[in-house]
Amino acid sequence: MYQKTIKLFLYDGDPNERIICELTNWNGIAYKIPRAMLKNSTKDKLSFIENTGVYFLIGDKDEIPSIYIGEAENLYRRLIRHLSDSKDFWQECIAFTRTDNSLNKAHVKYMEHQLYNSAVKSARYDVDNENVSTKSTLSMTDEAEMTEVIDNIKMLTNALGYKIFINSFKQKIKKENLLYFATKTFKAKGIITNDGFMVLKGSTINKKEAKSLHNSHIALRNRLIGQKIIDQNYTFTENYVFNSSSNAGCIVSGYRVSGPQSWKNADGKTLKQINEDKYKNL
């Protein structure tokens, strides 16, 4: 793995507004645009926004991080359309293209398909696409080129703060940092990591799901079972990272819970109490 230099340009001077993201020695470019600022992000402001490329719509649906992955021959025109369609969950979009506009329809359909599969596999976000995108047939050289582009897109997405495609986690687990959430119907162990809240291999989940459980949580439970991350005995077959302790708690328990109130250390202190104690010492 070579060292990389990523440039982030705060177009409006604010990290919460528009960001232009580039990777040194690559002609790709990414635009992160808040939904409220999209109409004011025309070609005269963001030079390559009307190029061919792929894009992500990112937000929360029923309190679950969600994403829609799409492609377009004119990114700006397609994104503007999403302001008034049925996909109203998103609050930010990220658009990826090349400064020389050398991507064609087959390229972006291929990338959309591959990115969709990667996002589903990682299960970090609920993927809002209704249908699996069709994979374009490319020449061997084009496929190799697009594979590199996809890797760079994943890298820039992570650099912008969205761990959509990360599905491998390395964490040194210390016993004193373990947290527990258990009842008669399930028994789980977890730990806070830099990536999120990790539920550990061997943890069990409740077989039943309460009516109050969000549809997105139900879909994620089913996806983890389908991918055999949770096996037929309702046991985690590997460590798995959720974006919050609450989402981890909902998946484990099968009902709506507050993670900070539910996960406890070996002494019976809740995660909320542990955090409060840390702040007292600051």
KELUMVEX-95142 format. One record per residue: residue number from 0; residue in three letters; x, y, z of N, C-alpha, C in turn. Coordinates in steps of 0.2 Angstrom, whole numbers, plus 5000, padded with zeros to 4 digits. Each point is the difference from the previous one (the first is absolute). Layout:
REM KELUMVEX-95142
{node NUM "ALA" {X Y Z} {X Y Z} {X Y Z}},
...
***
This chain:
REM KELUMVEX-95142
{node 0 "MET" {5004 4994 5000} {4996 5006 5000} {5004 5006 5000}},
{node 1 "TYR" {5000 5004 4995} {5003 5007 4999} {4997 5005 5004}},
{node 2 "GLN" {5004 5005 5003} {4998 5006 5003} {4996 5004 4995}},
{node 3 "LYS" {4995 5003 5003} {4996 5004 4995} {4999 5007 5003}},
{node 4 "THR" {4999 5005 4996} {4998 5007 5002} {4993 5002 4997}},
{node 5 "ILE" {4996 5001 5005} {4993 5002 4998} {4999 5008 5002}},
{node 6 "LYS" {4997 5003 4995} {4999 5008 5001} {4993 5001 5001}},
{node 7 "LEU" {4998 5003 5005} {4993 5002 5002} {5000 5008 4999}},
{node 8 "PHE" {4996 5002 4996} {4999 5007 4999} {4993 5002 5003}},
{node 9 "LEU" {5000 5005 5005} {4993 5002 5003} {4998 5006 4996}},
{node 10 "TYR" {4995 4998 4995} {4998 5005 4995} {4997 5006 5003}},
{node 11 "ASP" {4996 4999 5006} {4997 5005 5003} {5004 5002 5007}},
{node 12 "GLY" {5006 4997 5001} {5003 5002 5006} {4998 4997 5006}},
{node 13 "ASP" {4995 4995 4999} {4997 4997 5006} {5000 4992 4999}},
{node 14 "PRO" {5002 4996 5004} {5001 4993 4999} {4993 4996 5000}},
{node 15 "ASN" {4994 5004 5002} {4994 4997 5000} {4996 5002 4993}},
{node 16 "GLU" {5004 5004 4996} {4996 5002 4993} {5004 4996 4995}},
{node 17 "ARG" {5001 5003 4994} {5002 4997 4994} {5008 4998 5001}},
{node 18 "ILE" {5002 4994 4998} {5007 4998 5000} {5002 4997 4993}},
{node 19 "ILE" {5005 5002 4997} {5003 4997 4994} {5006 4996 5003}},
{node 20 "CYS" {5000 4994 4997} {5005 4995 5003} {5004 4997 4994}},
{node 21 "GLU" {5006 5000 5000} {5004 4998 4995} {5006 4995 5002}},
{node 22 "LEU" {5002 4996 4996} {5006 4995 5002} {5006 5002 4995}},
{node 23 "THR" {5006 5001 5003} {5005 5002 4996} {5002 4995 4995}},
{node 24 "ASN" {5002 5002 4994} {5002 4996 4994} {4994 4996 4998}},
{node 25 "TRP" {4994 5002 5001} {4994 4997 4997} {4995 5006 4997}},
{node 26 "ASN" {4997 4998 4994} {4996 5006 4998} {4992 4999 5002}},
{node 27 "GLY" {4999 4996 5005} {4994 5000 5003} {4998 5005 5005}},
{node 28 "ILE" {4994 5002 5001} {4998 5005 5004} {4993 4998 5004}},
{node 29 "ALA" {5000 5002 5006} {4994 4999 5004} {4997 5007 5003}},
{node 30 "TYR" {4993 5000 4999} {4997 5006 5003} {4995 4998 5006}},
{node 31 "LYS" {5001 5002 5006} {4995 4999 5005} {4996 5006 5001}},
{node 32 "ILE" {4993 4999 4999} {4996 5006 5000} {4994 4998 5004}},
{node 33 "PRO" {4999 5005 5005} {4994 4999 5004} {4993 5001 4996}},
{node 34 "ARG" {4995 4997 5001} {4994 5000 4996} {4998 5007 4999}},
{node 35 "ALA" {5000 5004 5005} {4997 5007 5000} {5005 5005 4996}},
{node 36 "MET" {5006 4997 4998} {5004 5005 4996} {5001 4997 4992}},
{node 37 "LEU" {4996 4995 4999} {5001 4997 4993} {4998 5004 4995}},
{node 38 "LYS" {4994 5004 5000} {4998 5004 4995} {5005 5006 4999}},
{node 39 "ASN" {5004 5001 5004} {5005 5006 5000} {5007 4997 4998}},
{node 40 "SER" {5000 4994 4997} {5006 4997 4999} {5001 4998 4992}},
{node 41 "THR" {4998 5005 4996} {5000 5000 4993} {5007 4999 4997}},
{node 42 "LYS" {5001 4999 4993} {5006 4999 4997} {5005 5006 5001}},
{node 43 "ASP" {4998 5006 5001} {5004 5006 5000} {5003 5000 5007}},
{node 44 "LYS" {4997 4996 5005} {5003 5000 5007} {5004 4994 5001}},
{node 45 "LEU" {4998 4994 4998} {5003 4994 5000} {5001 4997 4993}},
{node 46 "SER" {5006 5001 4997} {5002 5000 4993} {4997 4993 4997}},
{node 47 "PHE" {5001 4995 5003} {4999 4993 4997} {4993 4997 5002}},
{node 48 "ILE" {4996 5004 5003} {4994 4997 5003} {4995 4997 4995}},
{node 49 "GLU" {5001 5002 4993} {4995 4997 4995} {5004 4995 4996}},
{node 50 "ASN" {5005 4997 5003} {5004 4995 4996} {4996 4993 5002}},
{node 51 "THR" {5002 4995 4996} {4998 4993 5002} {5003 4997 5006}},
{node 52 "GLY" {4996 4997 5004} {5003 4997 5006} {4995 4996 5004}},
{node 53 "VAL" {5002 4998 5006} {4996 4997 5005} {4999 5004 5006}},
{node 54 "TYR" {4995 4999 5004} {4998 5004 5006} {4997 4996 5005}},
{node 55 "PHE" {5001 5003 5006} {4996 4997 5006} {4996 5005 5003}},
{node 56 "LEU" {4994 4998 5002} {4995 5004 5004} {5000 4997 5007}},
{node 57 "ILE" {5002 5004 5005} {5001 4998 5007} {4996 5003 5005}},
{node 58 "GLY" {4997 4997 5005} {4996 5002 5005} {4998 4995 5005}},
{node 59 "ASP" {4995 5001 5004} {4997 4996 5005} {4993 4998 4998}},
{node 60 "LYS" {4998 4994 5000} {4993 4998 4999} {4998 4996 5006}},
{node 61 "ASP" {4995 5002 5004} {4998 4997 5006} {5006 4999 5005}},
{node 62 "GLU" {5004 5005 5000} {5006 5000 5005} {5006 4996 4998}},
{node 63 "ILE" {4999 4997 4994} {5006 4995 4997} {5003 5004 4994}},
{node 64 "PRO" {5007 5000 5001} {5004 5003 4994} {4998 4996 4993}},
{node 65 "SER" {4998 5004 4995} {4998 4997 4994} {5004 5004 4994}},
{node 66 "ILE" {5000 4996 4995} {5003 5003 4994} {4997 4997 4994}},
{node 67 "TYR" {5000 5004 4994} {4997 4998 4994} {5006 5001 4995}},
{node 68 "ILE" {5002 4996 4996} {5006 5000 4995} {4997 5000 4993}},
{node 69 "GLY" {5002 5005 4997} {4998 5001 4993} {5005 5002 4995}},
{node 70 "GLU" {4998 5001 4994} {5005 5002 4994} {4996 5005 4996}},
{node 71 "ALA" {5004 5004 4996} {4996 5005 4996} {5005 5002 4994}},
{node 72 "GLU" {4998 5002 4995} {5004 5003 4994} {5001 5007 5002}},
{node 73 "ASN" {4995 5003 5003} {5001 5007 5003} {4998 5000 5007}},
{node 74 "LEU" {5005 5000 5004} {4999 4999 5008} {4995 5006 5002}},
{node 75 "TYR" {5001 5006 4999} {4996 5005 5002} {4993 5000 4999}},
{node 76 "ARG" {4999 4998 4994} {4993 4999 4997} {4996 4995 5004}},
{node 77 "ARG" {5004 4994 5001} {4997 4994 5004} {4999 5002 5007}},
{node 78 "LEU" {5005 5003 5003} {4999 5002 5007} {4994 5005 5002}},
{node 79 "ILE" {5000 5005 4995} {4994 5005 5001} {4993 4996 5000}},
{node 80 "ARG" {5000 4995 4996} {4994 4996 4999} {4998 4996 5007}},
{node 81 "HIS" {5005 4998 5004} {4999 4997 5006} {4998 5005 5005}},
{node 82 "LEU" {5000 5006 4999} {4997 5005 5005} {4992 4999 5001}},
{node 83 "SER" {4997 4998 4995} {4993 4999 5000} {4997 4993 4999}},
{node 84 "ASP" {5004 4995 5000} {4998 4993 4999} {4998 4997 5007}},
{node 85 "SER" {4999 4994 5000} {4998 4996 5006} {5006 4999 5005}},
{node 86 "LYS" {5006 5001 4998} {5005 4999 5004} {5002 5007 5004}},
{node 87 "ASP" {4996 5000 5006} {5000 5007 5003} {5005 4999 5007}},
{node 88 "PHE" {5003 4994 5001} {5004 4999 5006} {5006 5003 5000}},
{node 89 "TRP" {5003 5002 4994} {5007 5002 5000} {5001 5008 5002}},
{node 90 "GLN" {5006 5001 5003} {5001 5007 5002} {5007 5002 4996}},
{node 91 "GLU" {5004 4995 4998} {5006 5002 4996} {5001 4996 4994}},
{node 92 "CYS" {5003 5002 4995} {5002 4996 4995} {5008 5000 4998}},
{node 93 "ILE" {5002 4995 4998} {5007 5000 4997} {5000 4998 4993}},
{node 94 "ALA" {5003 5004 4996} {5000 4999 4993} {5008 4999 4998}},
{node 95 "PHE" {5001 4994 4996} {5007 4999 4997} {5000 5000 4993}},
{node 96 "THR" {5005 5003 4997} {5001 5000 4993} {5007 5001 4998}},
{node 97 "ARG" {5002 5001 4994} {5007 5002 4998} {5000 5007 4997}},
{node 98 "THR" {5005 5003 5001} {5001 5007 4997} {5000 5000 4993}},
{node 99 "ASP" {5002 4995 4996} {5000 4999 4993} {4994 4998 4997}},
{node 100 "ASN" {4995 4998 5004} {4994 4997 4998} {5000 4994 4996}},
{node 101 "SER" {5005 4996 5001} {5002 4994 4996} {4996 4994 5002}},
{node 102 "LEU" {4995 5000 5005} {4996 4994 5002} {4994 5000 4995}},
{node 103 "ASN" {4998 4994 4998} {4994 4999 4996} {4995 4996 5004}},
{node 104 "LYS" {4994 4999 4997} {4995 4997 5003} {5001 4993 5002}},
{node 105 "ALA" {5004 4996 4996} {5002 4993 5002} {5005 5000 5007}},
{node 106 "HIS" {5004 5005 5000} {5005 5001 5006} {4996 5001 5006}},
{node 107 "VAL" {4995 5005 5000} {4997 5002 5006} {4994 4994 5002}},
{node 108 "LYS" {4998 4997 4995} {4995 4994 5002} {5004 4995 5003}},
{node 109 "TYR" {5006 4998 4998} {5004 4995 5003} {5002 5002 5007}},
{node 110 "MET" {5002 5007 5001} {5002 5002 5007} {4994 5000 5005}},
{node 111 "GLU" {4994 5002 4997} {4994 5000 5004} {4999 4993 5003}},
{node 112 "HIS" {5000 4995 4996} {4999 4993 5001} {5005 4998 5006}},
{node 113 "GLN" {5006 5001 4999} {5006 4998 5004} {4999 5004 5007}},
{node 114 "LEU" {4999 5006 5000} {4999 5004 5006} {4994 4998 5004}},
{node 115 "TYR" {4994 4998 4996} {4994 4998 5004} {5002 4994 5003}},
{node 116 "ASN" {5003 4995 4997} {5002 4993 5003} {5004 5001 5006}},
{node 117 "SER" {5005 5005 5000} {5005 5001 5005} {4996 5003 5006}},
{node 118 "ALA" {4995 5005 4999} {4996 5003 5006} {4996 4995 5003}},
{node 119 "VAL" {4997 4995 4996} {4995 4995 5003} {5005 4995 5004}},
{node 120 "LYS" {5005 4998 4998} {5005 4996 5003} {5002 5002 5007}},
{node 121 "SER" {5002 5007 5000} {5002 5003 5006} {4995 5001 5005}},
{node 122 "ALA" {4994 5001 4998} {4994 5000 5004} {5000 5006 5005}},
{node 123 "ARG" {5005 5005 4999} {5000 5006 5004} {4994 5004 4999}},
{node 124 "TYR" {4998 5001 4994} {4994 5004 4999} {4994 4996 4997}},
{node 125 "ASP" {4994 5002 5001} {4995 4997 4996} {5000 5003 4993}},
{node 126 "VAL" {5000 4995 4995} {5001 5002 4993} {4993 5001 4997}},
{node 127 "ASP" {4998 5006 4998} {4993 5002 4998} {4998 4998 4993}},
{node 128 "ASN" {5005 4997 4996} {4998 4998 4993} {4995 4995 5000}},
{node 129 "GLU" {4995 5001 4996} {4995 4995 5000} {5002 4994 4996}},
{node 130 "ASN" {5004 5001 4995} {5002 4994 4996} {5008 5000 4999}},
{node 131 "VAL" {5002 4994 4999} {5008 4999 4999} {5001 5003 4993}},
{node 132 "SER" {5005 5004 5000} {5002 5003 4994} {5003 4995 4995}},
{node 133 "THR" {4999 5001 4994} {5003 4996 4995} {5008 5001 4999}},
{node 134 "LYS" {5004 4995 5000} {5007 5000 4999} {5002 5001 4992}},
{node 135 "SER" {5003 5005 4998} {5002 5001 4993} {5005 4995 4999}},
{node 136 "THR" {5001 4998 4993} {5005 4996 4998} {5006 5004 4997}},
{node 137 "LEU" {5006 5000 5003} {5005 5004 4998} {5006 4996 4998}},
{node 138 "SER" {5004 5003 4996} {5006 4997 4998} {5005 4999 5006}},
{node 139 "MET" {5005 4995 4999} {5004 4999 5006} {5004 5006 5002}},
{node 140 "THR" {5002 5004 4995} {5004 5006 5002} {4995 5005 5004}},
{node 141 "ASP" {4994 5001 4997} {4995 5005 5003} {4998 4997 5007}},
{node 142 "GLU" {4999 4994 5001} {4998 4997 5006} {5006 5001 5006}},
{node 143 "ALA" {5006 5000 4998} {5006 5001 5004} {5000 5007 5002}},
{node 144 "GLU" {4999 5005 4995} {5000 5007 5001} {4994 5002 5005}},
{node 145 "MET" {4994 4997 4999} {4994 5002 5004} {5001 4997 5007}},
{node 146 "THR" {5004 4994 5001} {5001 4998 5007} {5004 5004 5004}},
{node 147 "GLU" {5005 5003 4996} {5004 5006 5004} {4996 5006 5002}},
{node 148 "VAL" {4996 5002 4995} {4995 5005 5001} {4996 4999 5007}},
{node 149 "ILE" {4997 4994 5000} {4996 4998 5005} {5004 5000 5007}},
{node 150 "ASP" {5006 4998 5000} {5004 5000 5006} {5001 5007 5002}},
{node 151 "ASN" {5001 5004 4996} {5001 5007 5001} {4994 5004 5003}},
{node 152 "ILE" {4994 4998 4997} {4994 5002 5002} {4999 4998 5008}},
{node 153 "LYS" {5001 4994 5001} {4999 4997 5007} {5005 5004 5005}},
{node 154 "MET" {5006 5002 4998} {5005 5003 5004} {4997 5007 5001}},
{node 155 "LEU" {4998 5004 4995} {4998 5007 5001} {4993 5000 5004}},
{node 156 "THR" {4996 4995 4999} {4994 5000 5004} {5002 4999 5008}},
{node 157 "ASN" {5005 4996 5001} {5002 4999 5007} {5003 5006 5003}},
{node 158 "ALA" {5004 5004 4996} {5003 5006 5002} {4995 5005 5001}},
{node 159 "LEU" {4994 5000 4997} {4995 5005 5001} {4996 4998 5006}},
{node 160 "GLY" {5002 4995 5003} {4996 4998 5007} {4995 4995 4999}},
{node 161 "TYR" {4999 4996 4994} {4995 4995 5000} {5003 4993 4999}},
{node 162 "LYS" {4999 4996 5005} {5003 4993 5000} {4995 4995 4996}},
{node 163 "ILE" {4998 5002 4994} {4995 4996 4997} {5003 4993 4998}},
{node 164 "PHE" {5006 5000 4998} {5003 4994 4997} {5005 4996 5004}},
{node 165 "ILE" {5000 5002 5006} {5005 4997 5004} {4997 4993 5004}},
{node 166 "ASN" {5003 4995 4998} {4997 4993 5003} {5006 4996 5003}},
{node 167 "SER" {5006 5003 5002} {5005 4996 5003} {5002 5004 5006}},
{node 168 "PHE" {5001 4998 5006} {5001 5003 5006} {5006 4997 5004}},
{node 169 "LYS" {5004 5004 5002} {5006 4998 5004} {5000 5003 5007}},
{node 170 "GLN" {4999 4997 5005} {4999 5003 5006} {5003 4996 5006}},
{node 171 "LYS" {5004 5003 5004} {5003 4996 5005} {4995 5001 5006}},
{node 172 "ILE" {4997 4994 5002} {4995 5000 5005} {5003 4998 5007}},
{node 173 "LYS" {4998 5005 5004} {5003 4999 5007} {4994 4999 5005}},
{node 174 "LYS" {5000 4995 5004} {4995 4997 5004} {4997 5006 5004}},
{node 175 "GLU" {5004 5005 5003} {4997 5005 5004} {4995 5005 4996}},
{node 176 "ASN" {5001 5000 4993} {4996 5004 4996} {4993 4997 4998}},
{node 177 "LEU" {4999 4994 5001} {4994 4996 4998} {4994 5003 5003}},
{node 178 "LEU" {4995 5000 4996} {4993 5002 5002} {4995 4994 4998}},
{node 179 "TYR" {4995 4999 5005} {4996 4994 4999} {4992 5003 5000}},
{node 180 "PHE" {4997 4996 4996} {4992 5001 5000} {4997 4993 4999}},
{node 181 "ALA" {4997 4998 5006} {4997 4993 5000} {4993 5000 5004}},
{node 182 "THR" {4996 4995 4997} {4994 4998 5004} {5000 4993 4999}},
{node 183 "LYS" {4994 4997 5002} {4999 4993 4999} {5000 4998 4993}},
{node 184 "THR" {4998 5004 4995} {4999 4999 4993} {5007 5001 4996}},
{node 185 "PHE" {5004 5004 5002} {5006 5001 4996} {5006 5002 5005}},
{node 186 "LYS" {5006 5000 4997} {5006 5001 5004} {5005 5003 4996}},
{node 187 "ALA" {5002 5006 5000} {5005 5003 4996} {5005 5004 5003}},
{node 188 "LYS" {5006 5000 4997} {5006 5004 5003} {5002 5005 4994}},
{node 189 "GLY" {5002 5006 5002} {5002 5005 4995} {5006 5004 5003}},
{node 190 "ILE" {5002 5004 4995} {5006 5005 5002} {4999 5006 4996}},
{node 191 "ILE" {5002 5006 5002} {5001 5006 4996} {5006 5000 4996}},
{node 192 "THR" {5000 5001 4994} {5006 5001 4996} {5000 5006 4996}},
{node 193 "ASN" {5005 5002 4997} {5001 5006 4996} {4994 5000 4994}},
{node 194 "ASP" {4998 4994 4998} {4996 5000 4994} {4992 5000 5002}},
{node 195 "GLY" {4999 4998 5007} {4993 5000 5002} {5000 4995 5006}},
{node 196 "PHE" {4994 4997 5001} {4999 4996 5006} {5000 4993 4997}},
{node 197 "MET" {5005 4996 5002} {5001 4993 4998} {4997 4995 5004}},
{node 198 "VAL" {4995 4996 4997} {4997 4994 5004} {5005 4994 4998}},
{node 199 "LEU" {5002 4996 5005} {5005 4995 5000} {4997 4993 4997}},
{node 200 "LYS" {5005 4997 4997} {4998 4993 4998} {4998 4996 5006}},
{node 201 "GLY" {4995 4996 4998} {4997 4996 5006} {4994 5003 5003}},
{node 202 "SER" {4999 5006 4999} {4994 5003 5003} {4994 4997 4997}},
{node 203 "THR" {4995 5000 5004} {4993 4997 4998} {4995 5006 5000}},
{node 204 "ILE" {4995 4999 4995} {4995 5005 5000} {4993 4997 5001}},
{node 205 "ASN" {4995 5004 5002} {4994 4998 5001} {4997 4997 4994}},
{node 206 "LYS" {4997 4994 5000} {4997 4997 4994} {4993 5004 4997}},
{node 207 "LYS" {4997 5003 5005} {4994 5004 4999} {5001 5007 4999}},
{node 208 "GLU" {4995 5003 4996} {5001 5007 4998} {4993 5004 5003}},
{node 209 "ALA" {5001 5005 5004} {4994 5004 5002} {4997 5004 4995}},
{node 210 "LYS" {4994 5001 5000} {4996 5004 4995} {5003 5007 5000}},
{node 211 "SER" {5003 5003 5005} {5003 5006 5001} {5006 5001 4996}},
{node 212 "LEU" {5003 4995 4998} {5007 5000 4997} {4999 5003 4993}},
{node 213 "HIS" {5004 5005 4998} {5000 5003 4994} {5001 4995 4994}},
{node 214 "ASN" {4997 5001 4994} {5001 4996 4994} {5007 5000 4998}},
{node 215 "SER" {5004 5005 5001} {5007 5000 4998} {5004 4996 5004}},
{node 216 "HIS" {4998 4999 5007} {5003 4995 5004} {4999 4993 4998}},
{node 217 "ILE" {4993 4999 4999} {4998 4993 4997} {5004 4998 4994}},
{node 218 "ALA" {5001 5005 4995} {5003 4999 4994} {5007 4998 5001}},
{node 219 "LEU" {5004 5004 5005} {5007 4999 5002} {5001 4993 5003}},
{node 220 "ARG" {4995 4998 5005} {5001 4994 5003} {4999 4994 4994}},
{node 221 "ASN" {4995 5001 4996} {5000 4995 4994} {5006 5000 4996}},
{node 222 "ARG" {5003 5006 4999} {5006 5000 4995} {5006 4996 5004}},
{node 223 "LEU" {5000 5002 5006} {5006 4996 5004} {4999 4993 5000}},
{node 224 "ILE" {4994 4998 5001} {4999 4992 5000} {5001 4998 4993}},
{node 225 "GLY" {4998 5003 4994} {5001 4998 4994} {5007 4999 4998}},
{node 226 "GLN" {5004 5005 5003} {5007 5000 4998} {5004 4995 5005}},
{node 227 "LYS" {4996 4997 5004} {5003 4995 5005} {5005 5003 5005}},
{node 228 "ILE" {4999 5007 5001} {5004 5003 5005} {4996 4999 5007}},
{node 229 "ILE" {4994 4998 5000} {4996 4997 5005} {4997 4994 4997}},
{node 230 "ASP" {5002 4994 5004} {4998 4993 4997} {4993 4998 5002}},
{node 231 "GLN" {4999 4994 4998} {4993 4997 5001} {4998 4999 5008}},
{node 232 "ASN" {5006 5001 5004} {4999 4999 5007} {4999 5007 5003}},
{node 233 "TYR" {5000 5006 4996} {4999 5007 5002} {5006 5002 5004}},
{node 234 "THR" {5006 4998 4997} {5006 5001 5004} {5005 5004 4995}},
{node 235 "PHE" {5003 5005 5002} {5005 5003 4995} {5006 4996 4999}},
{node 236 "THR" {5001 4999 4994} {5006 4996 4998} {5007 5003 4999}},
{node 237 "GLU" {4999 5007 5000} {5006 5004 5000} {4999 5007 5004}},
{node 238 "ASN" {5005 5004 5001} {4999 5006 5003} {4997 5005 4995}},
{node 239 "TYR" {4995 5004 5002} {4996 5004 4996} {4999 5007 5003}},
{node 240 "VAL" {5002 5005 4996} {5000 5007 5002} {4993 5004 4998}},
{node 241 "PHE" {4997 5002 5005} {4994 5005 4998} {5002 5007 5001}},
{node 242 "ASN" {4996 5004 4997} {5002 5008 5001} {4998 5003 5006}},
{node 243 "SER" {4996 4996 5005} {4999 5003 5006} {4998 4994 5005}},
{node 244 "SER" {5001 5001 5006} {4998 4995 5005} {4992 4999 5000}},
{node 245 "SER" {4996 5005 4998} {4993 4999 5000} {4998 4995 4995}},
{node 246 "ASN" {5003 5001 4994} {4999 4996 4994} {5002 4992 5002}},
{node 247 "ALA" {5006 5000 5003} {5002 4993 5002} {4995 4997 5005}},
{node 248 "GLY" {4998 5004 5005} {4995 4998 5005} {4993 4997 4997}},
{node 249 "CYS" {4998 5004 4995} {4994 4998 4996} {5000 4994 4996}},
{node 250 "ILE" {5006 4999 4997} {5001 4994 4996} {5000 4994 5005}},
{node 251 "VAL" {5004 5001 5005} {5001 4994 5005} {4993 4998 5004}},
{node 252 "SER" {4997 5005 5002} {4994 4999 5004} {4993 4999 4997}},
{node 253 "GLY" {5000 5002 4993} {4994 5000 4996} {4995 5005 5002}},
{node 254 "TYR" {5001 5005 5004} {4995 5005 5002} {5004 5006 5000}},
{node 255 "ARG" {4997 5006 5001} {5003 5007 5000} {5003 5001 5007}},
{node 256 "VAL" {5006 5002 5000} {5004 5001 5006} {5004 5006 4999}},
{node 257 "SER" {5002 5003 5006} {5006 5005 5000} {5006 4996 5002}},
{node 258 "GLY" {5005 5000 4995} {5006 4997 5001} {5004 5002 5006}},
{node 259 "PRO" {5001 5007 5001} {5003 5002 5006} {4997 4998 5007}},
{node 260 "GLN" {4994 4999 5000} {4996 4997 5006} {5000 4993 5001}},
{node 261 "SER" {5001 4996 4994} {5000 4993 5000} {5006 4996 5001}},
{node 262 "TRP" {5006 5003 4997} {5006 4996 5000} {5003 5002 5007}},
{node 263 "LYS" {5003 4995 5003} {5003 5001 5007} {5007 4997 5000}},
{node 264 "ASN" {5004 5002 5005} {5007 4997 5001} {4999 4994 5005}},
{node 265 "ALA" {5005 4997 5002} {5000 4995 5004} {4998 5002 5007}},
{node 266 "ASP" {5001 5006 5002} {4998 5003 5006} {4992 5002 5000}},
{node 267 "GLY" {4997 5000 4995} {4993 5001 5000} {4999 5008 4998}},
{node 268 "LYS" {5005 5003 4998} {4999 5007 4998} {4998 5001 4993}},
{node 269 "THR" {4995 5004 4998} {4998 5001 4993} {5005 5004 4996}},
{node 270 "LEU" {5000 4999 4994} {5004 5004 4996} {4999 5007 5001}},
{node 271 "LYS" {4994 5002 5001} {4998 5007 5002} {5004 5003 5006}},
{node 272 "GLN" {5000 4996 5005} {5004 5001 5006} {5007 5000 4999}},
{node 273 "ILE" {5003 4996 4996} {5007 4999 4999} {5002 5007 4997}},
{node 274 "ASN" {4996 5002 4995} {5002 5006 4996} {4999 5006 5005}},
{node 275 "GLU" {4995 5000 5004} {5000 5006 5005} {5005 5000 5004}},
{node 276 "ASP" {5003 4995 5003} {5006 4999 5004} {5006 5003 4996}},
{node 277 "LYS" {5001 4999 4994} {5005 5002 4996} {5000 5008 5000}},
{node 278 "TYR" {4994 5002 4999} {5000 5008 4999} {5001 5003 5006}},
{node 279 "LYS" {4999 4997 5006} {5001 5003 5006} {5007 5001 5001}},
{node 280 "ASN" {5004 4996 4998} {5008 5001 5001} {5003 5004 4995}},
{node 281 "LEU" {4996 5003 4995} {5003 5005 4995} {5001 5007 5003}},
***
